Amino acid sequence: MKKYLAEMVGTFVLTFLGCGAAVSLNCGVDTASVVGTAMAFGISVIAMAYTIGGISGCHINPAITLGVFLSGRMNGKDAGMYMVFQTIGAIIAAAVLSLLVWTDPSLVEGTATGANACASNNVFNGLLAEVLLTFLFVLVVLGATSKTNGATNNFAGLAIGLSLILIHLVGIHYTGTSVNPARSIGPALFQCGQALSQLWVFIVGPFAGGALAAGVWKMIAPDGK
């Protein structure tokens, strides 16, 4: 259970701090808010990688877990349990964030939780962005953590966190950047509206991107054990 609980805690931290920054900075209103939000998500991953990486591998993202499973690095039971606990962590984080926002009189929108939504309601554009961005992100994760890819796994946490910052800098304009079904499910449940009606985009897109990354990694992965 320790690794499952670690995934829950890690996903809580990622969702609470990343989405919390998006809410506090009013992400999207200017360039500084976008950069700040991107850094919050990336640094959260770096922090958790060095906190729970030795316990669970610090997936804190069902799309990453799917990629790892399809790459043959974990069994189906663990993959399923990881996803369940990641989602629970994200829901708890969104609930806490929603409470903070709701009780803060300086925030007009009491249900804002940093949920994802497609720009201009363009679902096709949003789905494409999520597939491509998740593919790139999970590919970095698989490469950086591979034990057959030289010494890169020694710096995996840093590489993954920095790549997530880049992913957000590109994707916030289109979808707010999810690349993580759990991170989208939690906030959408409390924000409702467009976030909830478009939630499928942020589940299907990341899972498709994660599966694609696993397939590509299998083709280019270096030999060795």
KEVEXFI-248083 format. One record per atom (N, C-alpha, C): x, y, z; atom name; residue in three letters; residue number from 1. Coordinates in pm, whole numbers, plus 50000, padded with zeros to 5 digits. Example, Ala and Ser with C-alpha at 12.3 -4.5 7.8 and 13.67 -1.06 7.14 Angstrom:
      c1      c2      c3    a     r     k
   51319   49431   50780    N   ala     1
   51230   49550   50780   CA   ala     1
   51320   49670   50780    C   ala     1
   51285   49775   50708    N   ser     2
   51367   49894   50714   CA   ser     2
   51290   50003   50787    C   ser     2
END
This chain:
      c1      c2      c3    a     r     k
   50080   49879   50000    N   met     1
   50000   50000   50000   CA   met     1
   50085   50127   50000    C   met     1
   50207   50118   50046    N   lys     2
   50288   50239   50058   CA   lys     2
   50305   50310   49925    C   lys     2
   50328   50233   49819    N   lys     3
   50349   50297   49689   CA   lys     3
   50221   50358   49635    C   lys     3
   50106   50295   49668    N   tyr     4
   49979   50352   49624   CA   tyr     4
   49949   50482   49698    C   tyr     4
   49975   50482   49829    N   leu     5
   49955   50602   49908   CA   leu     5
   50051   50712   49866    C   leu     5
   50173   50673   49829    N   ala     6
   50271   50771   49783   CA   ala     6
   50221   50839   49655    C   ala     6
   50161   50760   49566    N   glu     7
   50105   50816   49444   CA   glu     7
   49989   50912   49473    C   glu     7
   49909   50878   49572    N   met     8
   49799   50965   49611   CA   met     8
   49851   51098   49665    C   met     8
   49949   51090   49753    N   val     9
   50007   51212   49810   CA   val     9
   50075   51296   49702    C   val     9
   50151   51230   49616    N   gly    10
   50221   51302   49511   CA   gly    10
   50126   51372   49415    C   gly    10
   50017   51305   49378    N   thr    11
   49920   51366   49287   CA   thr    11
   49844   51478   49357    C   thr    11
   49821   51463   49486    N   phe    12
   49760   51571   49564   CA   phe    12
   49847   51696   49556    C   phe    12
   49976   51679   49580    N   val    13
   50068   51793   49579   CA   val    13
   50073   51858   49441    C   val    13
   50085   51777   49337    N   leu    14
   50090   51830   49200   CA   leu    14
   49963   51909   49168    C   leu    14
   49847   51852   49199    N   thr    15
   49721   51916   49166   CA   thr    15
   49696   52040   49251    C   thr    15
   49722   52029   49379    N   phe    16
   49696   52143   49467   CA   phe    16
   49789   52260   49437    C   phe    16
   49917   52234   49422    N   leu    17
   50012   52342   49398   CA   leu    17
   50004   52395   49254    C   leu    17
   49991   52304   49158    N   gly    18
   49984   52348   49018   CA   gly    18
   49856   52423   48989    C   gly    18
   49742   52361   49022    N   cys    19
   49613   52428   48998   CA   cys    19
   49595   52546   49091    C   cys    19
   49650   52534   49212    N   gly    20
   49643   52646   49306   CA   gly    20
   49715   52769   49252    C   gly    20
   49830   52746   49189    N   ala    21
   49904   52857   49129   CA   ala    21
   49824   52918   49013    C   ala    21
   49761   52830   48934    N   ala    22
   49680   52879   48822   CA   ala    22
   49568   52969   48869    C   ala    22
   49505   52932   48981    N   val    23
   49397   53012   49037   CA   val    23
   49452   53143   49097    C   val    23
   49554   53132   49178    N   ser    24
   49609   53249   49246   CA   ser    24
   49667   53351   49149    C   ser    24
   49729   53302   49042    N   leu    25
   49790   53391   48944   CA   leu    25
   49694   53434   48834    C   leu    25
   49571   53379   48838    N   asn    26
   49472   53406   48733   CA   asn    26
   49533   53373   48597    C   asn    26
   49576   53250   48585    N   cys    27
   49651   53206   48467   CA   cys    27
   49581   53240   48336    C   cys    27
   49658   53300   48246    N   gly    28
   49607   53336   48115   CA   gly    28
   49585   53484   48098    C   gly    28
   49582   53558   48209    N   val    29
   49555   53701   48200   CA   val    29
   49675   53777   48144    C   val    29
   49795   53722   48165    N   asp    30
   49916   53783   48109   CA   asp    30
   50026   53677   48101    C   asp    30
   50137   53716   48041    N   thr    31
   50248   53621   48022   CA   thr    31
   50305   53572   48154    C   thr    31
   50317   53661   48251    N   ala    32
   50374   53623   48380   CA   ala    32
   50292   53514   48448    C   ala    32
   50160   53521   48437    N   ser    33
   50075   53420   48500   CA   ser    33
   50091   53284   48434    C   ser    33
   50113   53283   48304    N   val    34
   50134   53158   48231   CA   val    34
   50267   53096   48272    C   val    34
   50371   53177   48276    N   val    35
   50504   53128   48314   CA   val    35
   50503   53078   48458    C   val    35
   50437   53153   48546    N   gly    36
   50431   53113   48686   CA   gly    36
   50358   52982   48706    C   gly    36
   50248   52963   48635    N   thr    37
   50172   52839   48644   CA   thr    37
   50252   52722   48589    C   thr    37
   50318   52743   48477    N   ala    38
   50401   52637   48418   CA   ala    38
   50511   52594   48514    C   ala    38
   50573   52691   48578    N   met    39
   50680   52660   48673   CA   met    39
   50626   52586   48795    C   met    39
   50506   52623   48839    N   ala    40
   50447   52557   48956   CA   ala    40
   50426   52408   48931    C   ala    40
   50372   52375   48814    N   phe    41
   50352   52234   48782   CA   phe    41
   50485   52159   48770    C   phe    41
   50581   52219   48700    N   gly    42
   50710   52154   48680   CA   gly    42
   50787   52135   48809    C   gly    42
   50791   52238   48891    N   ile    43
   50865   52230   49018   CA   ile    43
   50797   52132   49113    C   ile    43
   50664   52124   49107    N   ser    44
   50592   52027   49191   CA   ser    44
   50636   51885   49157    C   ser    44
   50651   51858   49029    N   val    45
   50695   51725   48987   CA   val    45
   50838   51697   49033    C   val    45
   50925   51796   49019    N   ile    46
   51064   51779   49064   CA   ile    46
   51067   51749   49215    C   ile    46
   50991   51826   49292    N   ala    47
   50989   51807   49437   CA   ala    47
   50939   51667   49473    C   ala    47
   50832   51623   49408    N   met    48
   50777   51492   49439   CA   met    48
   50867   51379   49389    C   met    48
   50936   51402   49279    N   ala    49
   51026   51298   49226   CA   ala    49
   51133   51262   49328    C   ala    49
   51182   51364   49398    N   tyr    50
   51286   51338   49498   CA   tyr    50
   51229   51309   49635    C   tyr    50
   51095   51313   49648    N   thr    51
   51030   51280   49774   CA   thr    51
   50977   51137   49773    C   thr    51
   50908   51099   49666    N   ile    52
   50846   50966   49662   CA   ile    52
   50899   50879   49547    C   ile    52
   50995   50931   49473    N   gly    53
   51047   50854   49360   CA   gly    53
   51099   50717   49399    C   gly    53
   51162   50707   49515    N   gly    54
   51217   50580   49560   CA   gly    54
   51112   50486   49614    C   gly    54
   50990   50536   49635    N   ile    55
   50882   50453   49688   CA   ile    55
   50795   50397   49576    C   ile    55
   50751   50487   49487    N   ser    56
   50656   50445   49383   CA   ser    56
   50704   50473   49241    C   ser    56
   50814   50546   49228    N   gly    57
   50859   50587   49096   CA   gly    57
   50805   50723   49058    C   gly    57
   50714   50775   49141    N   cys    58
   50656   50908   49122   CA   cys    58
   50596   50926   48982    C   cys    58
   50495   50846   48952    N   his    59
   50422   50866   48827   CA   his    59
   50330   50987   48840    C   his    59
   50250   50988   48945    N   ile    60
   50150   51090   48978   CA   ile    60
   50073   51138   48853    C   ile    60
   50048   51046   48764    N   asn    61
   49983   51078   48637   CA   asn    61
   49942   50946   48570    C   asn    61
   49812   50921   48552    N   pro    62
   49768   50795   48489   CA   pro    62
   49825   50774   48349    C   pro    62
   49850   50881   48275    N   ala    63
   49906   50866   48140   CA   ala    63
   50048   50811   48146    C   ala    63
   50124   50853   48246    N   ile    64
   50258   50800   48265   CA   ile    64
   50251   50654   48308    C   ile    64
   50160   50625   48399    N   thr    65
   50142   50487   48445   CA   thr    65
   50106   50396   48328    C   thr    65
   50019   50443   48239    N   leu    66
   49984   50363   48121   CA   leu    66
   50106   50340   48034    C   leu    66
   50186   50444   48014    N   gly    67
   50307   50430   47932   CA   gly    67
   50405   50332   47992    C   gly    67
   50420   50339   48124    N   val    68
   50512   50247   48193   CA   val    68
   50459   50104   48182    C   val    68
   50328   50086   48199    N   phe    69
   50268   49953   48190   CA   phe    69
   50286   49895   48049    C   phe    69
   50256   49974   47947    N   leu    70
   50269   49927   47809   CA   leu    70
   50414   49902   47769    C   leu    70
   50505   49963   47842    N   ser    71
   50648   49941   47817   CA   ser    71
   50699   49817   47888    C   ser    71
   50611   49752   47964    N   gly    72
   50648   49628   48032   CA   gly    72
   50723   49647   48161    C   gly    72
   50712   49766   48222    N   arg    73
   50788   49793   48344   CA   arg    73
   50705   49773   48471    C   arg    73
   50575   49747   48457    N   met    74
   50493   49720   48576   CA   met    74
   50376   49632   48536    C   met    74
   50316   49565   48634    N   asn    75
   50205   49475   48604   CA   asn    75
   50071   49549   48604    C   asn    75
   49969   49482   48554    N   gly    76
   49839   49544   48539   CA   gly    76
   49774   49582   48671    C   gly    76
   49792   49500   48774    N   lys    77
   49733   49530   48904   CA   lys    77
   49787   49661   48959    C   lys    77
   49920   49674   48959    N   asp    78
   49981   49796   49010   CA   asp    78
   49940   49917   48927    C   asp    78
   49934   49898   48796    N   ala    79
   49896   50009   48708   CA   ala    79
   49756   50058   48742    C   ala    79
   49663   49965   48760    N   gly    80
   49526   50002   48792   CA   gly    80
   49516   50070   48927    C   gly    80
   49586   50018   49026    N   met    81
   49583   50077   49160   CA   met    81
   49649   50215   49162    C   met    81
   49756   50230   49086    N   tyr    82
   49820   50361   49076   CA   tyr    82
   49719   50464   49025    C   tyr    82
   49649   50428   48918    N   met    83
   49553   50522   48858   CA   met    83
   49441   50558   48955    C   met    83
   49393   50460   49030    N   val    84
   49286   50484   49126   CA   val    84
   49333   50582   49234    C   val    84
   49450   50557   49291    N   phe    85
   49499   50642   49398   CA   phe    85
   49544   50779   49348    C   phe    85
   49593   50786   49227    N   gln    86
   49627   50916   49168   CA   gln    86
   49501   51002   49156    C   gln    86
   49394   50940   49109    N   thr    87
   49268   51013   49092   CA   thr    87
   49212   51057   49226    C   thr    87
   49221   50971   49327    N   ile    88
   49176   51008   49460   CA   ile    88
   49254   51128   49513    C   ile    88
   49385   51125   49494    N   gly    89
   49469   51236   49539   CA   gly    89
   49431   51367   49473    C   gly    89
   49403   51360   49342    N   ala    90
   49366   51481   49268   CA   ala    90
   49230   51533   49312    C   ala    90
   49136   51445   49341    N   ile    91
   49003   51487   49386   CA   ile    91
   49011   51554   49523    C   ile    91
   49091   51497   49612    N   ile    92
   49108   51558   49744   CA   ile    92
   49171   51696   49731    C   ile    92
   49272   51707   49645    N   ala    93
   49339   51835   49624   CA   ala    93
   49242   51939   49570    C   ala    93
   49160   51899   49473    N   ala    94
   49062   51991   49415   CA   ala    94
   48958   52034   49517    C   ala    94
   48920   51942   49606    N   ala    95
   48823   51974   49710   CA   ala    95
   48880   52079   49806    C   ala    95
   49004   52060   49846    N   val    96
   49069   52156   49936   CA   val    96
   49085   52292   49868    C   val    96
   49128   52290   49742    N   leu    97
   49146   52415   49667   CA   leu    97
   49012   52486   49649    C   leu    97
   48908   52409   49618    N   ser    98
   48774   52467   49601   CA   ser    98
   48727   52534   49729    C   ser    98
   48756   52471   49842    N   leu    99
   48717   52528   49972   CA   leu    99
   48791   52660   49997    C   leu    99
   48920   52660   49967    N   leu   100
   49000   52782   49986   CA   leu   100
   48947   52896   49899    C   leu   100
   48918   52865   49773    N   val   101
   48869   52966   49680   CA   val   101
   48732   53017   49722    C   val   101
   48646   52924   49760    N   trp   102
   48509   52958   49798   CA   trp   102
   48504   53048   49921    C   trp   102
   48600   53031   50012    N   thr   103
   48600   53108   50136   CA   thr   103
   48687   53233   50127    C   thr   103
   48741   53262   50009    N   asp   104
   48824   53382   49991   CA   asp   104
   48740   53491   49923    C   asp   104
   48703   53596   49996    N   pro   105
   48617   53700   49940   CA   pro   105
   48682   53782   49828    C   pro   105
   48815   53770   49814    N   ser   106
   48883   53847   49710   CA   ser   106
   48870   53780   49573    C   ser   106
   48824   53653   49572    N   leu   107
   48808   53581   49447   CA   leu   107
   48660   53580   49409    C   leu   107
   48631   53638   49293    N   val   108
   48492   53650   49249   CA   val   108
   48434   53515   49212    C   val   108
   48510   53435   49139    N   glu   109
   48462   53304   49092   CA   glu   109
   48489   53200   49199    C   glu   109
   48385   53165   49275    N   gly   110
   48403   53077   49390   CA   gly   110
   48421   52932   49356    C   gly   110
   48404   52894   49231    N   thr   111
   48419   52753   49196   CA   thr   111
   48543   52727   49111    C   thr   111
   48625   52829   49092    N   ala   112
   48744   52813   49008   CA   ala   112
   48843   52718   49075    C   ala   112
   48883   52615   49004    N   thr   113
   48978   52518   49060   CA   thr   113
   49094   52492   48966    C   thr   113
   49111   52576   48866    N   gly   114
   49220   52554   48770   CA   gly   114
   49192   52439   48677    C   gly   114
   49064   52413   48649    N   ala   115
   49026   52301   48562   CA   ala   115
   49061   52331   48417    C   ala   115
   49070   52225   48339    N   asn   116
   49104   52238   48197   CA   asn   116
   48980   52262   48112    C   asn   116
   48998   52330   48000    N   ala   117
   48891   52352   47903   CA   ala   117
   48955   52388   47770    C   ala   117
   48890   52352   47662    N   cys   118
   48943   52380   47528   CA   cys   118
   48919   52527   47490    C   cys   118
   49021   52591   47440    N   ala   119
   49008   52731   47399   CA   ala   119
   48903   52743   47289    C   ala   119
   48816   52843   47302    N   ser   120
   48711   52869   47203   CA   ser   120
   48622   52747   47180    C   ser   120
   48615   52659   47281    N   asn   121
   48535   52536   47271   CA   asn   121
   48575   52449   47152    C   asn   121
   48698   52463   47105    N   asn   122
   48747   52385   46992   CA   asn   122
   48798   52250   47043    C   asn   122
   48709   52153   47048    N   val   123
   48740   52023   47106   CA   val   123
   48846   51949   47023    C   val   123
   48837   51956   46892    N   phe   124
   48936   51887   46807   CA   phe   124
   49075   51943   46832    C   phe   124
   49085   52075   46838    N   asn   125
   49213   52140   46863   CA   asn   125
   49268   52099   46999    C   asn   125
   49180   52097   47099    N   gly   126
   49222   52060   47233   CA   gly   126
   49267   51916   47242    C   gly   126
   49193   51826   47176    N   leu   127
   49229   51684   47178   CA   leu   127
   49363   51662   47110    C   leu   127
   49384   51727   46997    N   leu   128
   49512   51713   46926   CA   leu   128
   49627   51762   47011    C   leu   128
   49608   51877   47076    N   ala   129
   49713   51932   47162   CA   ala   129
   49746   51837   47276    C   ala   129
   49644   51780   47340    N   glu   130
   49667   51691   47453   CA   glu   130
   49736   51561   47412    C   glu   130
   49700   51508   47296    N   val   131
   49767   51386   47248   CA   val   131
   49914   51413   47221    C   val   131
   49943   51520   47149    N   leu   132
   50082   51552   47113   CA   leu   132
   50166   51588   47234    C   leu   132
   50113   51672   47322    N   leu   133
   50189   51716   47438   CA   leu   133
   50213   51601   47536    C   leu   133
   50112   51515   47554    N   thr   134
   50131   51401   47643   CA   thr   134
   50229   51301   47584    C   thr   134
   50223   51283   47454    N   phe   135
   50319   51195   47387   CA   phe   135
   50462   51241   47416    C   phe   135
   50488   51369   47398    N   leu   136
   50622   51422   47421   CA   leu   136
   50663   51408   47568    C   leu   136
   50569   51438   47657    N   phe   137
   50598   51433   47800   CA   phe   137
   50628   51290   47846    C   phe   137
   50543   51196   47809    N   val   138
   50563   51057   47852   CA   val   138
   50687   50998   47787    C   val   138
   50719   51039   47665    N   leu   139
   50841   50991   47601   CA   leu   139
   50964   51035   47680    C   leu   139
   50962   51159   47728    N   val   140
   51071   51207   47814   CA   val   140
   51080   51123   47941    C   val   140
   50965   51095   48000    N   val   141
   50962   51015   48123   CA   val   141
   51021   50877   48100    C   val   141
   50978   50811   47994    N   leu   142
   51027   50676   47967   CA   leu   142
   51177   50675   47937    C   leu   142
   51222   50774   47863    N   gly   143
   51364   50781   47831   CA   gly   143
   51450   50817   47950    C   gly   143
   51403   50915   48028    N   ala   144
   51482   50962   48142   CA   ala   144
   51491   50859   48254    C   ala   144
   51391   50771   48265    N   thr   145
   51391   50673   48373   CA   thr   145
   51440   50535   48329    C   thr   145
   51473   50521   48203    N   ser   146
   51518   50391   48153   CA   ser   146
   51653   50353   48212    C   ser   146
   51665   50228   48256    N   lys   147
   51791   50179   48311   CA   lys   147
   51889   50137   48203    C   lys   147
   51843   50140   48078    N   thr   148
   51932   50101   47968   CA   thr   148
   51979   50223   47889    C   thr   148
   51944   50342   47939    N   asn   149
   51973   50465   47865   CA   asn   149
   52083   50544   47935    C   asn   149
   52195   50477   47963    N   gly   150
   52306   50543   48027   CA   gly   150
   52274   50584   48169    C   gly   150
   52327   50699   48210    N   ala   151
   52307   50747   48347   CA   ala   151
   52196   50851   48356    C   ala   151
   52114   50859   48253    N   thr   152
   52011   50963   48251   CA   thr   152
   51912   50950   48366    C   thr   152
   51890   50826   48414    N   asn   153
   51792   50809   48521   CA   asn   153
   51834   50874   48652    C   asn   153
   51963   50909   48664    N   asn   154
   52009   50978   48785   CA   asn   154
   51952   51119   48794    C   asn   154
   51915   51175   48682    N   phe   155
   51862   51311   48678   CA   phe   155
   51719   51314   48625    C   phe   155
   51651   51201   48637    N   ala   156
   51517   51188   48579   CA   ala   156
   51420   51292   48633    C   ala   156
   51420   51312   48764    N   gly   157
   51327   51407   48824   CA   gly   157
   51341   51546   48767    C   gly   157
   51465   51589   48751    N   leu   158
   51491   51723   48698   CA   leu   158
   51448   51733   48552    C   leu   158
   51484   51633   48473    N   ala   159
   51449   51633   48330   CA   ala   159
   51297   51633   48310    C   ala   159
   51228   51552   48388    N   ile   160
   51082   51541   48375   CA   ile   160
   51014   51670   48417    C   ile   160
   51058   51727   48529    N   gly   161
   50998   51851   48576   CA   gly   161
   51019   51966   48481    C   gly   161
   51140   51978   48427    N   leu   162
   51169   52087   48333   CA   leu   162
   51090   52069   48203    C   leu   162
   51076   51944   48160    N   ser   163
   50999   51921   48037   CA   ser   163
   50852   51955   48059    C   ser   163
   50801   51933   48180    N   leu   164
   50662   51967   48208   CA   leu   164
   50640   52118   48204    C   leu   164
   50741   52193   48245    N   ile   165
   50732   52339   48234   CA   ile   165
   50718   52378   48087    C   ile   165
   50802   52321   48002    N   leu   166
   50794   52350   47858   CA   leu   166
   50659   52310   47801    C   leu   166
   50610   52193   47840    N   ile   167
   50481   52144   47793   CA   ile   167
   50370   52244   47827    C   ile   167
   50374   52296   47949    N   his   168
   50273   52393   47991   CA   his   168
   50286   52525   47916    C   his   168
   50406   52568   47890    N   leu   169
   50424   52694   47818   CA   leu   169
   50362   52687   47680    C   leu   169
   50366   52570   47620    N   val   170
   50305   52552   47488   CA   val   170
   50154   52529   47500    C   val   170
   50112   52447   47594    N   gly   171
   49974   52400   47596   CA   gly   171
   49872   52485   47668    C   gly   171
   49914   52574   47758    N   ile   172
   49818   52652   47835   CA   ile   172
   49724   52731   47745    C   ile   172
   49774   52782   47636    N   his   173
   49692   52860   47543   CA   his   173
   49577   52778   47484    C   his   173
   49601   52650   47461    N   tyr   174
   49502   52566   47393   CA   tyr   174
   49406   52495   47487    C   tyr   174
   49457   52444   47598    N   thr   175
   49372   52364   47688   CA   thr   175
   49392   52393   47836    C   thr   175
   49484   52482   47868    N   gly   176
   49522   52498   48007   CA   gly   176
   49627   52396   48047    C   gly   176
   49653   52303   47957    N   thr   177
   49748   52192   47972   CA   thr   177
   49706   52094   48081    C   thr   177
   49673   51975   48036    N   ser   178
   49645   51867   48130   CA   ser   178
   49758   51766   48126    C   ser   178
   49768   51690   48016    N   val   179
   49859   51577   47998   CA   val   179
   49854   51482   48118    C   val   179
   49743   51487   48191    N   asn   180
   49729   51410   48314   CA   asn   180
   49580   51396   48348    C   asn   180
   49519   51281   48320    N   pro   181
   49376   51264   48346   CA   pro   181
   49335   51292   48490    C   pro   181
   49415   51249   48587    N   ala   182
   49379   51271   48728   CA   ala   182
   49375   51420   48760    C   ala   182
   49474   51494   48713    N   arg   183
   49481   51638   48737   CA   arg   183
   49359   51710   48678    C   arg   183
   49300   51654   48573    N   ser   184
   49182   51714   48512   CA   ser   184
   49052   51670   48579    C   ser   184
   49046   51543   48620    N   ile   185
   48924   51490   48680   CA   ile   185
   48890   51563   48811    C   ile   185
   48988   51575   48899    N   gly   186
   48963   51639   49028   CA   gly   186
   48903   51779   49016    C   gly   186
   48972   51872   48953    N   pro   187
   48919   52008   48940   CA   pro   187
   48787   52016   48864    C   pro   187
   48769   51934   48761    N   ala   188
   48645   51939   48682   CA   ala   188
   48523   51902   48765    C   ala   188
   48538   51812   48859    N   leu   189
   48426   51770   48943   CA   leu   189
   48373   51884   49028    C   leu   189
   48459   51980   49061    N   phe   190
   48418   52091   49146   CA   phe   190
   48389   52219   49068    C   phe   190
   48449   52230   48950    N   gln   191
   48424   52349   48869   CA   gln   191
   48302   52332   48779    C   gln   191
   48274   52206   48739    N   cys   192
   48158   52172   48655   CA   cys   192
   48158   52252   48524    C   cys   192
   48041   52276   48467    N   gly   193
   48030   52353   48344   CA   gly   193
   48111   52296   48230    C   gly   193
   48182   52384   48159    N   gln   194
   48261   52346   48043   CA   gln   194
   48369   52245   48081    C   gln   194
   48429   52263   48197    N   ala   195
   48535   52172   48241   CA   ala   195
   48486   52029   48251    C   ala   195
   48363   52011   48299    N   leu   196
   48309   51877   48316   CA   leu   196
   48259   51820   48183    C   leu   196
   48198   51904   48100    N   ser   197
   48145   51855   47971   CA   ser   197
   48258   51817   47875    C   ser   197
   48375   51879   47890    N   gln   198
   48489   51850   47803   CA   gln   198
   48591   51758   47870    C   gln   198
   48556   51705   47985    N   leu   199
   48651   51622   48060   CA   leu   199
   48703   51505   47978    C   leu   199
   48618   51449   47893    N   trp   200
   48659   51333   47813   CA   trp   200
   48783   51363   47729    C   trp   200
   48796   51488   47684    N   val   201
   48913   51528   47604   CA   val   201
   49041   51508   47684    C   val   201
   49033   51538   47814    N   phe   202
   49152   51534   47899   CA   phe   202
   49173   51397   47963    C   phe   202
   49091   51303   47925    N   ile   203
   49112   51163   47961   CA   ile   203
   49159   51086   47837    C   ile   203
   49086   51100   47728    N   val   204
   49119   51031   47604   CA   val   204
   49253   51081   47547    C   val   204
   49271   51213   47542    N   gly   205
   49394   51270   47485   CA   gly   205
   49521   51224   47554    C   gly   205
   49531   51242   47686    N   pro   206
   49651   51197   47757   CA   pro   206
   49675   51047   47749    C   pro   206
   49568   50967   47757    N   phe   207
   49588   50822   47748   CA   phe   207
   49637   50782   47609    C   phe   207
   49583   50846   47506    N   ala   208
   49628   50817   47370   CA   ala   208
   49774   50858   47353    C   ala   208
   49808   50975   47405    N   gly   209
   49946   51022   47395   CA   gly   209
   50043   50933   47472    C   gly   209
   50000   50886   47590    N   gly   210
   50085   50797   47669   CA   gly   210
   50108   50664   47599    C   gly   210
   50002   50610   47538    N   ala   211
   50015   50483   47466   CA   ala   211
   50106   50499   47344    C   ala   211
   50093   50611   47275    N   leu   212
   50178   50639   47159   CA   leu   212
   50323   50650   47199    C   leu   212
   50348   50715   47312    N   ala   213
   50486   50730   47360   CA   ala   213
   50547   50595   47393    C   ala   213
   50467   50506   47453    N   ala   214
   50517   50371   47486   CA   ala   214
   50555   50296   47360    C   ala   214
   50473   50310   47255    N   gly   215
   50503   50242   47128   CA   gly   215
   50629   50295   47063    C   gly   215
   50645   50427   47063    N   val   216
   50765   50488   47003   CA   val   216
   50888   50451   47084    C   val   216
   50876   50454   47219    N   trp   217
   50991   50422   47301   CA   trp   217
   51038   50279   47277    C   trp   217
   50945   50186   47259    N   lys   218
   50983   50048   47231   CA   lys   218
   51066   50036   47104    C   lys   218
   51036   50122   47008    N   met   219
   51109   50119   46881   CA   met   219
   51249   50178   46891    C   met   219
   51267   50275   46980    N   ile   220
   51397   50344   46986   CA   ile   220
   51477   50313   47111    C   ile   220
   51418   50238   47203    N   ala   221
   51487   50209   47330   CA   ala   221
   51617   50134   47305    C   ala   221
   51726   50172   47375    N   pro   222
   51853   50102   47360   CA   pro   222
   51844   49961   47417    C   pro   222
   51923   49872   47361    N   asp   223
   51923   49735   47409   CA   asp   223
   51996   49726   47542    C   asp   223
   51971   49620   47612    N   gly   224
   52039   49599   47739   CA   gly   224
   51940   49573   47849    C   gly   224
   51990   49535   47964    N   lys   225
   51905   49508   48080   CA   lys   225
   51949   49596   48195    C   lys   225
END
